[in-house]
Amino acid sequence: MNEAFVKVNPRVGTPIVIELRQNPEADAGKEYAVIATAVVSTPTSTHDLGDELFGVFVADSSLKHLRRTLDIFPTRRWMDYQVRFGESSHGLEVVGSGATYGDAPARRLYNWSPSGQSPWLVREYVAPEDTVLIESY
């Protein structure tokens, strides 16, 4: 993972895994989708969004070998952005949102089929109506 992040920004530190998800396709064997992040240790004073990166990868069952890099993308809010897997029956969905300011979730849909081909990113969209309603009691 480190190599993939360093290609985008050579100043980033060691990647940290955020979440894993097993591929449900029968021909996938035991492979996992991985969301990871890597941040520069000393950011610029302008807080370049490319100094905080997120990556979506496919790893083997040992989680030691990457099979493919689906995407590397910058944060949308410096040190205030959360990325997680979403729920979609059309592929691997990754959802990012600002943690503090209640941004509408940005959704990215990937083809992570073992027989799939690049480009892996199928669709990216922001859907304000997808926010969660919190009821007060």
N, C-alpha and C positions, 0 to 999 in steps of 0.2 A: 504494500500500500504506500509505503514511504516514497518509493520511486515515482509513483503516479502523482502524488501531491507535489513532489519536488520539481517535476516537469512543469507544473503550473506556476509554482512560486518556490524558488530554491531556498528561501529563508524560513519556511515553515518547520516546526518541530516535529517530534514523534507523533504519529497518528494515534487517536484514541477511538476505540470502537464504541458506538452509541447503541446499536441494536442489530440483532440477527434475525433472519427469517428463512426457514427451510423452503426450498423450491417444491411446490406441490405436484409438478408434472412427473409422470411415471418414468419417462426417459431421462430425467435429470439426475437419477441416482441420488446420492446424498450430497447435494450442493446447497450452499446458503447464500442469501443476499446479505450484504453487510453495509451498514451506514457507519461512516467514520468521520472524524473531524481532525484537522491539523491547523494550528495557529502559530504565527511567528512569536518568538519569545520577547522581542522588543519591537512593538508596532511603531509605525511612523506616527508623527504628531498629528497627521491629517486623518488617521484611522482609515486607511485604504481598505475597502471591503474585501479585496483579494488577499488580505493578510489573515483572514479567517475563512478556511475552505471546508467544504463538506464533500464527501465522496460516496458513491454508490458502486459496490463491487460484487462480484460473484466469486465465492471461494469454495474449495473442495471440503469434504467432510472433516478433514483435520484442522481446517481453518488456518493452515500454514501456507497454502499455495493459492494464489489468485488465478482464477480461470479467465476472467475478463473484467475490465474496468468499464462500467456503464456510463459514468459521468463524474466530473469534478466541477463544482460550482461554488461561487463566493456567497458569503452571507448576504442577507438583505438588510440586516441591522447589526452593527458592530457590537459583539459580545452580548447580544440580546436576541438571539435567534435560536429556535428549537427545530430540529428535524427528526422525523419519525416515519415509520411505515404507516400507510393508510390502508383502507380496505377497498379493493377493487377486484372485480372478476375479469377484468380486461388486461391484466398484466400486473407488474410490480408498481405500486403507487408509493411515492415518497411525498410527504407533506411537510412544508416548512412554514413557520409563522413567528412573528415577533412575540417575544415572551411578555413584555411589559405593556406595549401600546395597543394590544388587541387588533393587530393587522389581520386582514382577511387571509386565510391560508393560501399559499402558493402550492399548487399540486403539479407533480411531474410523474408521468406514466411511462414506464419502460417495458420493452420486450426483453425478458430475460430467459426465454426459451433456449435450451441447449442447441437447438437447430436455428436459432435466430441469427440475424446478420446486422451489422452496423448500418445505419445509426440506431443505437439502442433507445434513445429518447424518442418516444412516439408522440407525446403531447405534453405541453406545459400550459397551465392556465390558473387564473385566480378566480375563485368563485365566492363572492361575499355571502351568498345565501347558504354556504356550507358551514357557517359558524354554529357553535353549540349554544342552545338556549339554556340559561341557568335560571332556575326558578327560585324565588326566595320564599321561605316558609314562615 
